[in-house]
């Protein structure tokens, strides 16, 4: 499965499009475009915000339709070639009506300020709201709901599965961030599902690879959620083994349920495995990136990823990463081990040995820094990903127009 071909930046002379983006977004990343407005926070997707900015830079008009827990009515913000529409997102009981209020909000915002085409993200309320609006829609799936329900068998995920299957049944045009998701979507749609990757802004890429950093071993892991899928329990066990060889090593966890007094720390303390671990929890993405840029290793024990943005960020910062050899899209993102070290993350001993091998072999560590940075820059700059989307959306506009 190949990434959809790039379009040369600035070489397409076709008329500009009015591109709608229906998706959760981290609106703080768009704040510089609205210096005189107080944008809501949004729902936190930095990937979407970076895609929006890259599409704006390409000369097209972009309209973002998104949701926020802190607003009580529809709000609109305009700046240059970007418009942002924000509607309420319920904090509780959203699934009792299969997110009907959220789906209607997306539908109504699109109909009130229509685009030429819509790029909808995630196969749930945003996609279904966009489809209900009646405009040509490309849907990008970022996960595989049946497998998520297997790892998190609760009523909320069961409802999400229903929305996911509804989207698959009613949508016509799909894309995916990785071959792992594209292959699954293709089985249902019975036609090729283009792979677009995920974007990272140019400013996040190091100009040159890193050299081995001096100091005590510092490791970073990012996981949002505590459970089998994120698999941080295995990393905690593996780190305890690593500390026998590197007694001064420190592992810092970022993400939900990995803060002080939260699920991950409580388990580590109850198991007597909390020594050397800092549970930092949810912090701004800029803090995570700063720490990633300085640490010795990024460790990502997740059992499955549709893409793995934290892996891309580590590559772009020149920080070697240890991750799962069977973790969905992760082997593809790491070019089957050429850009990062792949290991069985279900095995604490194997994970510990993999971390130790890079901490002991500084030349190998530096080779991974070189290879990872080159791989990320070649495949996943925001401009490259935006150009893939622009090509697909232009084809969709021409096909349906």
C-alpha positions in Angstrom: 0.0 0.0 0.0 1.5 3.3 -1.1 0.9 6.8 0.1 -1.2 8.8 -2.3 1.2 10.7 -4.6 2.3 14.2 -3.7 1.3 17.3 -5.7 4.0 19.8 -6.3 3.4 22.7 -4.0 2.3 25.8 -5.9 2.3 24.1 -9.3 -1.5 23.4 -9.5 -3.1 26.3 -11.5 -6.7 25.1 -11.0 -9.1 27.5 -9.3 -8.9 27.5 -5.5 -11.3 25.4 -3.6 -13.4 26.2 -0.6 -12.5 23.2 1.6 -14.6 22.3 4.6 -13.0 20.4 7.5 -15.4 18.7 9.8 -13.3 17.4 12.8 -12.3 17.9 16.4 -9.4 20.4 16.6 -7.0 22.0 19.0 -8.1 25.6 18.4 -5.2 27.0 20.5 -2.9 26.2 17.5 -5.0 28.5 15.3 -5.0 31.4 17.8 -2.3 33.4 16.0 -4.6 33.8 13.0 -7.3 35.4 15.3 -5.3 37.8 17.5 -8.4 39.8 18.4 -10.7 36.9 19.2 -10.9 34.5 22.1 -11.2 31.1 20.4 -12.6 28.2 22.4 -10.2 25.4 23.3 -11.7 22.8 21.0 -11.5 19.1 21.4 -7.8 18.8 21.2 -6.6 17.3 17.9 -3.3 18.9 16.9 -3.3 16.8 13.7 -6.4 18.6 12.4 -5.1 22.0 13.3 -1.8 21.5 11.5 -3.7 20.2 8.4 -5.9 23.3 8.5 -2.9 25.6 8.6 -1.1 23.8 5.8 -4.2 23.9 3.6 -4.6 27.7 4.2 -0.9 28.1 3.2 -1.7 26.5 -0.1 -4.0 29.2 -1.1 -7.4 27.5 -0.7 -10.2 28.8 1.5 -10.7 26.6 4.5 -13.8 26.4 6.7 -13.4 24.4 9.9 -16.6 23.0 11.5 -15.8 21.8 15.0 -17.2 21.3 18.5 -16.3 22.4 22.0 -17.5 21.5 25.5 -17.2 25.0 26.8 -19.6 26.8 24.3 -23.3 27.0 24.7 -24.2 28.2 21.2 -22.8 28.4 17.7 -19.8 30.8 17.3 -18.1 32.0 14.1 -14.6 33.4 13.7 -13.1 34.8 10.4 -9.5 35.6 9.5 -8.0 35.8 6.1 -8.8 32.6 4.2 -9.9 30.7 7.3 -13.3 30.5 8.9 -13.9 28.6 12.1 -17.4 27.5 13.2 -17.8 26.1 16.8 -20.9 24.4 18.2 -21.5 22.8 21.6 -20.3 19.3 22.5 -22.1 17.7 25.4 -19.9 16.7 28.3 -22.2 13.7 29.3 -24.8 11.4 27.9 -23.8 12.0 24.3 -24.3 8.4 23.3 -27.9 8.1 24.6 -29.1 9.4 21.3 -26.1 8.3 19.3 -24.7 11.8 19.3 -27.6 13.2 17.5 -27.2 16.7 18.8 -23.5 16.8 17.7 -24.3 15.3 14.3 -27.1 17.9 13.7 -24.7 20.7 14.8 -22.1 19.7 12.2 -24.8 19.3 9.5 -26.3 22.7 10.2 -23.0 24.6 10.3 -22.1 23.1 6.9 -25.4 24.0 5.4 -25.2 27.6 6.7 -21.7 28.2 5.3 -21.3 25.6 2.5 -17.9 24.6 1.0 -17.2 23.0 -2.3 -16.1 19.7 -0.7 -15.9 18.5 2.9 -13.0 16.6 4.5 -14.5 14.8 7.5 -12.3 13.2 10.1 -12.9 10.1 12.2 -15.8 7.8 11.3 -18.3 9.0 13.9 -20.3 12.2 14.6 -18.2 14.5 12.4 -18.4 12.2 9.4 -22.1 11.5 9.8 -22.9 15.2 10.3 -21.0 16.0 7.1 -22.8 13.3 5.1 -26.2 14.6 6.3 -25.3 18.0 5.0 -25.4 16.7 1.5 -22.1 18.0 0.1 -19.3 15.9 -1.5 -17.4 14.4 1.5 -14.1 12.6 1.9 -14.0 10.7 5.2 -10.6 9.9 6.9 -10.7 7.1 9.4 -8.2 7.2 12.3 -9.1 4.0 14.1 -10.8 0.7 13.7 -13.8 0.6 16.0 -14.4 -3.2 16.1 -10.9 -3.7 17.6 -11.3 -0.8 20.0 -14.5 -2.3 21.4 -12.6 -5.5 21.9 -10.0 -3.7 24.1 -12.6 -1.4 25.8 -15.9 -3.4 25.9 -18.3 -0.8 27.3 -21.6 0.7 26.1 -20.0 3.9 24.9 -17.7 2.1 22.6 -20.6 -0.1 21.4 -22.4 3.1 20.4 -19.3 4.3 18.7 -19.1 1.0 16.8 -22.7 1.7 15.6 -21.7 5.1 14.3 -18.6 3.7 12.7 -20.6 1.0 10.8 -23.2 3.6 9.8 -20.4 5.8 8.3 -19.0 2.9 6.4 -22.4 2.0 5.0 -23.4 5.6 3.9 -20.1 7.1 2.9 -18.6 6.8 -0.6 -15.2 8.4 -0.5 -12.6 7.3 2.1 -9.0 7.9 3.1 -6.7 6.6 5.8 -3.6 7.8 7.6 -1.8 4.4 7.1 -2.0 1.2 5.2 -3.1 -0.6 8.4 -6.5 1.3 8.3 -6.7 1.6 4.5 -6.6 -2.2 4.1 -9.5 -2.6 6.5 -11.6 0.1 5.0 -10.9 -1.3 1.5 -12.4 -4.7 2.5 -15.7 -2.9 3.2 -15.8 -0.3 0.5 -14.4 -2.8 -2.2 -12.3 0.0 -3.7 -8.9 1.4 -3.0 -8.6 3.6 0.0 -5.8 6.2 -0.4 -3.2 6.6 2.3 -2.6 10.3 3.2 -0.4 10.0 6.4 -0.6 12.5 9.2 0.9 16.0 9.1 3.6 17.7 11.2 4.4 21.3 10.7 7.9 22.1 9.4 8.8 24.1 12.5 8.7 20.9 14.6 11.5 19.2 12.5 15.0 19.4 13.7 17.4 20.9 11.1 20.0 18.2 11.8 19.9 14.8 13.6 20.8 14.6 17.3 24.1 13.5 18.9 24.0 11.2 21.9 23.0 13.4 24.9 25.0 13.2 28.0 23.5 12.9 31.5 21.4 10.3 33.2 19.1 8.2 31.0 15.8 10.0 30.5 12.9 8.2 28.8 9.5 9.6 27.7 6.2 7.8 27.0 2.9 9.4 26.0 -0.4 7.5 26.4 -4.0 8.8 26.7 -5.9 6.3 28.7 -5.0 3.4 31.0 -5.9 -0.1 29.9 -4.8 -3.1 27.7 -4.6 -1.1 24.5 -2.2 1.5 25.7 -0.2 -1.2 27.5 1.7 1.1 29.8 1.5 -1.5 32.6 4.0 -3.6 30.6 6.3 -0.6 30.2 6.2 0.0 34.0 7.3 -3.6 34.5 10.0 -3.3 31.8 11.3 0.0 33.3 11.7 -1.7 36.7 14.0 -4.3 35.0 15.9 -1.5 33.2 16.6 0.3 36.5 18.6 -2.7 37.6 21.0 -1.9 34.9 20.6 1.9 34.9 19.7 2.8 38.5 19.5 6.5 37.8 17.2 6.3 34.8 14.0 8.3 34.8 10.8 7.6 32.9 8.2 10.4 32.5 4.7 9.6 31.5 2.4 12.1 29.8 -1.3 11.8 29.0 -4.7 11.2 30.5 -4.8 8.7 33.5 -1.0 9.1 33.8 -0.9 12.0 36.1 -0.3 12.3 39.9 -2.7 10.0 41.8 -4.3 8.7 38.6 -4.7 5.1 37.4 -1.2 4.5 36.1 0.6 5.8 39.3 -1.8 4.0 41.6 -1.1 0.7 39.9 2.6 1.3 39.8 2.7 2.1 43.5 0.5 -0.9 44.4 2.9 -3.1 42.5 6.0 -1.6 44.1 7.2 -0.4 40.7 7.0 3.4 40.9 10.7 4.2 41.6 12.2 6.4 39.0 8.8 7.2 37.3 7.3 10.7 37.0 3.6 10.7 36.3 3.2 14.1 34.7 -0.3 13.6 33.1 -2.0 15.9 30.7 0.2 18.9 29.8 0.3 21.2 26.7 1.7 19.5 23.6 4.5 22.0 23.5 5.8 20.7 26.9 5.8 17.1 25.5 7.7 18.1 22.4 10.3 20.0 24.4 10.8 17.0 26.6 11.0 14.6 23.6 13.6 16.8 22.0 15.9 16.4 25.1 15.3 12.9 26.3 17.3 9.7 25.4 14.4 7.6 24.3 10.7 7.7 23.4 9.1 4.5 24.4 5.6 3.7 22.9 4.3 0.3 24.2 0.8 0.7 22.6 -0.6 -2.6 21.2 -2.3 -0.9 18.3 -2.2 2.5 16.5 -4.0 3.7 13.4 -0.9 5.9 12.8 0.9 7.0 16.0 1.5 10.8 16.0 3.8 10.6 19.0 6.1 8.3 17.0 6.2 10.9 14.2 7.0 13.7 16.6 9.9 11.7 18.1 11.3 11.0 14.6 11.0 14.6 13.6 12.8 15.6 16.8 15.6 13.1 16.1 14.9 11.1 19.2 15.1 7.3 18.8 11.9 5.4 19.5 11.2 1.9 20.8 7.7 0.7 19.8 5.6 -2.4 19.1 6.4 -4.7 16.2 2.8 -5.7 15.9 1.2 -2.4 16.9 -1.0 -1.6 13.9 0.5 1.2 11.8 3.6 1.7 13.9 5.9 -0.6 11.9 4.9 1.3 8.7 5.5 4.6 10.4 9.0 3.4 11.5 9.6 1.8 8.1 9.7 -1.7 9.4 12.4 -1.0 11.9 14.7 1.2 9.7 13.5 4.4 11.4 13.0 3.1 14.9 13.5 -0.1 17.1 10.6 -2.5 16.9 10.0 -5.1 19.7 7.3 -7.3 21.2 5.9 -4.8 23.7 3.8 -7.5 25.3 7.0 -8.9 26.8 8.5 -6.8 29.6 11.9 -8.5 29.4 12.1 -7.9 25.6 11.0 -4.3 26.0 13.6 -3.7 28.7 16.4 -5.3 26.6 15.4 -3.1 23.6 15.6 0.1 25.7 18.9 -1.0 27.2 20.4 -1.8 23.8 20.0 1.8 22.6 21.2 3.3 25.9 24.4 1.2 25.6 25.1 1.6 21.9 25.6 5.3 21.2 26.5 4.8 17.6 23.4 2.9 16.9 21.4 5.5 18.8 22.8 8.2 16.5 22.0 6.1 13.4 18.4 5.9 14.4 18.3 9.7 14.9 19.6 10.2 11.4 17.2 7.6 9.8 14.1 8.7 11.8 14.5 12.3 11.0 15.1 11.6 7.3 12.0 9.3 7.1 9.7 11.8 8.8 10.8 14.7 6.6 10.4 12.6 3.4 6.9 11.4 4.2 5.0 13.5 6.7 5.6 17.2 6.5 2.3 19.2 6.8 2.8 20.5 3.3 3.2 17.0 1.8 0.1 15.6 3.6 -2.0 18.7 2.7 -1.0 18.3 -0.9 -2.3 14.7 -0.8 -5.6 15.9 0.6 -5.8 18.7 -1.9 -5.4 16.3 -4.8 -8.1 14.0 -3.5 -10.5 16.8 -2.7 -10.0 18.4 -6.1 -10.7 15.1 -7.8 -13.9 14.7 -5.6 -15.0 18.2 -6.5 -14.5 17.6 -10.2 -16.2 14.2 -10.0 -19.3 15.5 -8.3 -19.4 19.0 -9.7 
